Amino acid sequence: MKVTLALATSGILAACGNTGASQAAPPSAPPASLAPASQAAEHNEADVRFAQQMIPHHTQAVRMAELAPTRAASAEVKKLASAIQAAQQPEIDQLNAMLARWGAPAAMPGMDHGTAHGAGHDMAGMMSDADMGKLGQAKAAEFDRQFLTMMIAHHEGAVAMSATELRDGRDAEAKALAQKITDAQRAEIDQMRRLLAG
């Protein structure tokens, strides 16, 4: 009888011990890479800088394109200018919406939209006030030459800015827009070089 009782007691204790061991092991936490996206930073300083600089950069390109209908001689230049305006104005709106989503100001302090004043002067491809004045006075074939030359430099600046965003940025929408700008403006650079050489 004592032996039976001892065996029963040891069995109960063993069962309790096993239960305790299984309860003591907490479920393993998911890897950090599987954490919800909301826990990760959605954007960084590079994203904000890209948007704040690309807005005045695009704004200046739109202003240049707006001159073409009444000043360009080439139908191809007019068509290109119209395409640039149609593409870049919606991108300006998208960039402004991204800055609003991030709670960031629409432009960097001291930056004058569409000109080379202040911080805008440091952006690659931006035309100076003097450059914009010359373009505004040019007509016909001379306008076409100046427009294409300036816009190639302008596009090359936008491609360089986009490359920085693709390398350093974090926000998925901003990076996707940077890639879109890169692809579109590289194609337009090739087109403009052909027009100049033509």
N, C-alpha and C positions, 0 to 999 in steps of 0.2 A: 504494500500500500504506500509506504513511504517512497519507494522507488517510483511508483506511478505518479505520485504527487510532485516529486522533484522533476520528473520529466515534463509534466504538464506546465509547471512553473517556468522551467527554462525555455519551453516553447513559446510561452506568452511573452517573456522578456525579449526573446529573440525577435518575435514579431513586432514588438514595440520599438526595438532598436532599429529594425529595418524601416519602419514607418517614419521614425524620426530622421533617419538619414535621407530618405527621399524628400521629406519636407524641407530639410535644411538647404538643399541645393536649389537656388533661385533659377528661374528661366534665364538663359543667356540673353544679353542685350543685343539688339541688331547692330551690325557694323555701322560705323559712322557714315559710310557711303550710302547706306539705305535710309538714313534719317530723312524725315519729311523735308521737302524743298523749302518750306516756310521757315525751317530752323537755320537754313543757310543764308548768308548775305546774298541778296538778289542783284546788287549792283555794287560797283566800287568807284573810286575817284576817276579812274580812266574812262569809265562809261559816261560820267557826268561831263568831264572835259571834252570828250568826243562830241556829245550833243551840243554843249554850249558853244563850241567852236564851229561845228558844221552848220549851225543855223545861219550865222552871218556869212559864212563861206557860200552856202547855197543861195542866200539872199542876193549876194552880189552877182552870182551867175544868172539869176533870174532877171536882175536889172539889166545885165548885158544883153540877154536874149530879147528883152522887151524892145530894144533899139532896132533889131533886125528887120521887122516888117516894113519900116519906112526908110531904112538906110541901106540895106543890103542890095546888091545887084544880082547875086546868084540865088536861083530858086532853091538850090541844095542847101545853101547857108540859111535861108529863111526856114526851110523845113527842119533843119538841125536845131536851130534856135527854138522853134516851136516845141520840138521834142524835149529839149533840155528844160524849158519852162514847165511843160506838162509833167515831167518826172520829178523835178526838184521841189516844186511848191508842195505837193503832197508829202514829200519827205520832210520838209520843214515843219509841217503840221504834225507829223509823226514824232519828230524829235522834241517838239514842244510838249506833246502829250507824255512822252517818256520822262521829261524833266518834271512835269507836274506829278506824275506817279511817284517819282523819287523824292518829291518835296524839295527840289533844287531850284535855284533861280534860273530864269530863262536865258540869261547871258552872263558871261564873266564880267566882273566890275571893270569899267573903263572901256568896254568893247562897244564900238559903234557898228550897228548892223549894216553890212553891205559896203563898208569902207575899210580903209587900212589904218584908221585911227586907233590909238590905244593898243590893247592887247591883240586886236585883230591884225596889226601890222606884223606880228610874229608868225602868223599862220602861213604855211606854204601855199604859194599860188595866188594869194590875194593881190588884187590890183591896187595901186595907189590912187589917190584922188586925181592926180595928174593923168594917170593912165586912163581912168574913167572919163575924164574931160576930153582927152584926145579921141577916144572912141565915140563919144557923143557928138563930136564935130565932124567925124569922117563920114564919107558917103560913097556909095557904089563900090567899085573894085577895091578902093583903099579901105573902106569899112570892112569888106570881106576879109582882106589880108590881116587887118588889125584884130578883128574879132576872132578869127581862127588861131592866130598866134597867141593872143591873150588867153583864149579859152583852153588851149592845149596846156599852157602853164597852170591855169586854174584847175583843170581836171587832174593834172599830175599831183598838185597839192592835196586834192581831195583823196586821191588814191593813197598817198603817203599817210594822211591822217587816219584813213580807214585801216591801213596796215598796223598802225599803232594800236587801234582799238581791237583788232583781231588778235594781237599779241598780248595785250595787257588787260582788256576788258573782261567783264564777268557776266553782264546781263545778256541773256539769250537773244532778246529782240534787238538790242543795240548791235550785237555782233552779226546777226543776220542782215541788218540794214547795211553795216559796213561792207559785208561781202557783196551785197546787191550793188552798192555804189561802186565798188572796185570793178566788178564785171561790166557794168553798164558804161562806166567812164573810160575804161581801157578800150572798149570797142569804139567809143566816140573819138578817142584820141587817134586811133588808127584811121578812122574816117576823115577826121580833120586834116591829118597829115597828107592823105591822098588828095584832098581838095586843094591844099596849098601847093602840092607838087604838080597838080593838074594843069 
